[in-house]
């Protein structure tokens, strides 16, 4: 009996010691900093790696008590890898994507509702990111993303960024029409045989030029558009603008002005432009300033300039932000992700540190301009741009800054501003339409196959995929959205 008592006492003591050990371990674990993991497109620069491990890590520890880790994915693989990683529920807390795909993102359960997170942890962000800005990432009153740029946006996706130095060397001064672009490509091919032509078939700027009205993409990626004048929804592939763009691009291809890379590696268009060997790429207001350093690294004398085709036509504000930051439903640390975004927008000092590094080491502010001391990338400026904090480089002409600041003053607010299509009822149709669009319509659009011979077959396949029913559902939701907005 005594022996049994001693054994029992020993067991109780061991359990007590084990419990005490576990309590210490639990206390130690609770003292660890939580990690915020960001999925990020592109490649990590040397200075960014050093910065994230040292100065930025210390700042995150001091200000938020978190650790930020980056998961980099090359641009040409980013969207595919994003889908794979989120489907596998890998520990991603924050990622960037294109805003036009919001409904798809939501229905794939790749984005959690942010209303409560913003209320609790995002109040500083809202001081420089108006609530109206969040309308572009809202469905039925639920916020699923944070528009990752607050800047002039009219004419988005309708501009072209060109090599201005080569344009002038070809005896030209500006670009206003599709015919100007073709003439530029022809002259450059003759005078600069080392150049490889355009980096991008720029079908959206060309659609502005050839369309009878502005067509705004509103559902199923590039398949469905909204007519700003008619207030109607259309299958893009059945518009006259699509036909004219396809025929224009076919002519460019037949004359050797386009290379095969433009369609086989479409998502690498920005990377191509930055090699210094290409003539133009789809632009946006300020695109030339975003990529000029990368272009100059390969072509030191390069100058870039962005133009909008058919400049005399109205510009519409169609989105409150071109891209969006999302927190996945499966994020291990959604609170930390929101705290990080809120921190970035809490002050200009935080904003500049994230985008440019350490003051007087990586950048300086001289006469109200920001002077970079290193060429390495930090967090992408275009991804987090905010007009309340934005500074320009000394090389940027004041005339450009004046244009930039007034750009939206004469723009028209689109009736579809804030519309987000919910594809829940037509997901099967959407998948079938995407299949046809990618395999049959895209080669026609880019000019790599003949419109007259291939279009009838592609259109038949599109009809069988259910495009008419799909467009009808988009129109129904558009009508409901506008009726609710106009109450």
N, C-alpha and C positions, 0 to 999 in steps of 0.2 A: 504494500500500500504506500509506504514511504517512498519507494522507488518510483511508483507511478506518479506521485505528487511532484517529485523532483523533475521527472520528464515533462509533466504538464507545465510546470513553472518555466522550464527551459523553452518550451514551445511558445508560451505567452511572451517571454522576454524577447525571443527571436522575432515574433510577430511585431512586438513593440518597436524593436530596433529597425525592422524592415519598414514599418510604417513611418518611423522618424526619418529614415533615409529617403523614402518616397516623398515625404513632406518637404524635405530640403531640396530634392530634385524638382518638385513642383514649383517651389518658390524660385529656384534658379531659372526654370523654364519661363515662369511668368515674367521674369525680369528681362528676358530676351526681347530684342526689337522685332516687331513684326515686319515681314517683307511685303513690298508692293512690286509685283512683277509686271513689266510693260512689254507687250509685243510690239515690235518696231520695224518699219520697213527700211531697207538699205543696209549699209555696212558700217561697222563701228570704226571711227577714226582713232588714231593713237592717243591724241590729247583727250578725246572724249572718254576713253577707257581710264586714263589716269585721273581725270576730273571726277568721274563717277566713283572711283575707289578712294579718293582723298577729299578734296575740298567740298564736293557735293555731298558725299557720304557724311561728312562731319556736320554740314548744314542741316541735312535731314534728321540726323540724330538729335541735334540741339533744338531744332524748331518743332519737329513732329514726332520724334521718337520712333522713326521708321527707317527701314533700309530699302532703297530702290534698286531693283535689278532689271537689266534690259535683256530682252531676247531678240536678237537681230535676225531678220530674214531678207535675203536679196529681193529687190523690187520685182523681178520677173516671176518670183515664186510666192510673193507675199500673200495674195488673196487665197490661193490654193492651200498654203500652209496654215493660214488663219483658220479656214474651215476645218481642216484636219485636226489641228490642235484643240480647237474649241469643242469639236465633236467628241474628242477623246477626253474631254474635261481636264486637260492639263492646267496647271495652276497659273492662269493668266488673270490679272486683276484689271488691266486697262489696255485698250488697243484702239487704233485709228482705222477708219474706213471711209468710203465715199457715202455721202448723205443720201443720194438717190436710191440706195438699196436698203433704206431703213426698214421697210415692211418685211423684206426678206430676212434681214438680220433678226428682227423681232420674232418672226415665225419659226426661225431656226433656234430660237431661245438663246441667241448669242448676246442679248442685251437685257439687263435687268431694269426695272422701273426705278428712276432716280429721284422722284419727288421728295421722299422722306430724307434721302441722303443729302440732297441739296439744302433742304430746310435745316438739317442739323449741322452740316459741315461745309456748306457752300456759300455762305452769306457774303463773304469777302469777294468771291468770284462775281456775284450778282451786281456788285457795285460798278464793275467795268464790263459786264456782259448782261445787257438788259434782258428782262424776262421775255420780251417779244422775240429776242434772238433765239430763245429756246423753242419757239413755235415750230421751227423747221425740223425739229427732232421729236415732235410730240404726236402721238396717236391717241385719239379719244381722251384727251386730257392727261395722258400719262407720258412723262418725259423719259425717253429711252437713250438719249445721248446728249453730249455737250458740243454744240457747234464749235469747232476748234479754230475758228478765225472770225474776228469781228472787224470788218474792213469794207470799203466800197465794193459792191458786188454786181452792179448792173452790167449786162453784156457778158456775164460769166460764160465760159465755154465758147465764146464767139470771136475770139481774137487769135492772132497769129504772131508769134515772136520770130523775127528774122535776123539774119546776119546783116546788119546795117552797113558794115564796112564793105562787104562784098556787093551789096545792092548798089551802093554809090559807085564802086569800081566798075559796075556794069552800066553806068550812065543813068541810073534811076535814083529817085529821091524818096519815094514813098510807095506804100501798097494800099490800094482802096478796093480793088476788084480781084476776082478770080483770074481774069485775063492778065492783070499785073503780075500775079504769082507765076503764071505759066511763062510769061516773058522773062521774068527774073531767072527761072530755072533754065530756060533755053540759053540765055546769055551767059550764065554762070558755067554751064556745061562746056561752052566754047572757050571762055576766057580762063576758067579755073578747073581744068580737067582732073585735078587731084581731089576736088570736092565730090561727094557722093550723092548730091541732090537733097531733096527734102527728107527730114527725119520722120515725117508724120503726114498722112493723107488729110488731116484736119477736117474730117467730115462735118463736125458741128459748125465751125466757122463758115464752111462752104454752104451748109444748109441755111444759115442766115442769109447768105448772098443770093442763093437761088430760090428761096422760098417766097411765096406771095405774102406771107405773114410770118411773124416770128413763131417758130415751133419750139416748145419747151418740153424736154423729156420728163415724163411723169410716172412711168411704171415699166416694169420688166426691162430694166437697164435701158437699152437703146431702141426698144420695139414700139413704144407707145408715146405719142406726143400730144401736147395741148396747144391749140391755136389761139394766140393772144387776141386776135381781132374777132374771130368767129365764136370764141368761147366754147369750142368743141374739142373732143378727143378723137385722135386718128391713129390708125396703124401707120407708123412711119414709113414702112416699106411700100405702102400704096399711095404715098404722096408724090406730087410732081417734083418736089424738091429732091426726094430720094433718087428719082430717075435722073435728074440733071447732075446731081453729085456723082452718081455712079458713072454716067457717061463722060463727065469731065475727068474723073480719075482714070477711067479706061484709056482715054486719049493720052494722059500723062504717062501711063504705063507703056502704051504702045510706042511712044516716042522715046522710051528709055530714060524718062525723067524720074521714074520711081524704081526703087530696087525691091527685090523680093522680101527683104527684111521688114518692110513696112507692114506686111500682113502676117508673116510667119512669126515675127517677134514684136508684135504691136506694142506690148507693155514696156518695151525697152526704148520707146521713142525719146524720153528725156535723157536717158543714158547716151543714146546716139548723138543727140544735139550737143551734149557736153564733151564729146570727143573733139569738137572743133572742125569736123569734116562735113557737116550738114548745113543746109540753108535755112530751114524753118521748122518750127514745132508749134502745136497748139499752145496759145498763150492765155494770159490773164493779166489784169492790171498789176504791173510790177514784176511780171515774170522775168523780164530782162535783168532786173536787179538780183533776183533770187539765184540765177544760174550763171551770171557773168563770170564769177571767180573760177568756177569749174571749167567754163569754156576757155577762159584766158590761160588756164594751166596748160592747155594743149594748143591754143592759138593766141599767143600774147597780144596780137594787134586787133583782136576781135572786138567789135562793138555790136550790141544788140538793141533792137527797138521793137516794141509791140504795137500792132495796128488792129483796129476793128474793121472788118469788111463791111461795105455799104454803110459808112459812118453817118450818112444823112438820115438813116432810118432810126426809129425810136429804140432806146435801150430799156429793157425791163428788169426790175429787181425781182428775180425769180426764186431766190433762196436767201435765208438769213445767214447761211454759212455753207461753204462748198464741201466741207468734210465734217466728220463727227468723231468724237471720242466716246467709246462705249465701255461699260463695265459688264462683263459677262454674268449670266445668271449663276454660273458655277465659280465665280471669283472667290478665292479664299479670304480676301481682305478688301471687300468693297468700301469699307469705311476709310481705309488707308488710301485707296485710289482717289476717292473724292477729296480727302484732306490734301493730297499731293496737288491736284488740279487747283484747289482753292488757294493753296500756298503760292503757286506760281503766279496767280492773278492778284495776290494780296497787296503787292507793292511793285513799283517799277524796278526797285533793286532786285527783288526776287525774279521778276520777269527777265531782266537783263542777264542775271546770273545763269538762269536755265538756258537761255538762248545764245549767250555769248561767252560764258565762262566767268573768270575772276577778273574784276576790275584792276587795271594797271598791269595785269599779267597777260590776259587774253584780249582785252579791249580797253579803250579809253574813250571818254566823252570830251570832245573838243568843239566849242562854240555850238553846242546843242546837237552835234552830229556824233554818230558812233563810229569809231575807228577800230577795226579789227587788227590785232597784233599777231594773230595766228591764222592760218588758212583752214584749220581743222573745223569740222562741223560739231556743234553741240546739239541740243534739241532743235529740230528744224524751226526756223523762224516763221516760215509760211504756215506751219501746222498750228502755232499758238499765237499768231499775229493778233494784236489788239490795238486799235487806233488810239486808245487812251494812253498807251505806253510806247508806241512805236517810234523809233528813231531811225534816221536815214544816214547812210554813209556819206563822207565828205565828197565823194565823186558824183553823187546824185544831183542833177541840175535842180535848181529851185523851181524852174518852170514845171518840171515833172511833179514835184511835191505839190505845187499849186493845183495842177490838174487832178492829181490823186485825191486831194482833200475835197475838191468840188465835184468829183466824178458822178456821184449819185444825185446831185442837186436837181438836174433836169431829167432824171430817169422817171419812168412810169412804174408804179408798183403793180405787179401782176395780180390778176384776180385769183390765181392759184397759189399765191404765196402762203406757205404753211400747210399745203395739201400733202398728205402722205397716204398713198394707196395701201389698203389692207388686202393682201393677196390670199388670205386664209381660205376663201371659198373656191379659188381657182388655181391652187398650187399645182395640180396635175397638168392643167392647161399651160401654166407658166413654164413648167419644165419642158414640155413638148415644144413650145414656141422658142425657148432659148436654144434648144437643139437645132432647130431649123435655122434660126437667126445666125448662130455661130458657124454652122457648117455650109450653109447655102447662101444666105443673104450677105454676110460679111465679105466674102470674096468679091461679090458683085459690087458692093458699096465701095470697096477700096480700089476697084478697077482691075483686079487680077483675073477676072473672067468676063466674058462679053455679056452685056446687059440683055441684048435682044435675044440671044439664044438660051441663056440660063435663067432669066427672070421668070418666064412662065412656069417652069418646073418648080422653082423655089416658091413662087406664090401659091401654087397648088398645094405644095407640102405645108405651107403656112396656114392655109385655109383648113386643111385636114387636121392640123394641130389645134385648131380652135381659136384662131386670132379674133374672129368676129365676136364670139361670145365673151372673150376676154376684154376686148375694147368696150363692149357694152357694159360690163361690170365696172370698168374704170370710169366711164361716163356717168353711170348711176351714182357712184361715190363722189365724183366731182360735183355733180348737181346738188347732192345732199350737203356737201361741204360748203358750197357757196351760199346755199339757202340758209344754212345755220349761221354763217358769218354775217349775212346781210339782215338778220332779224333785228 
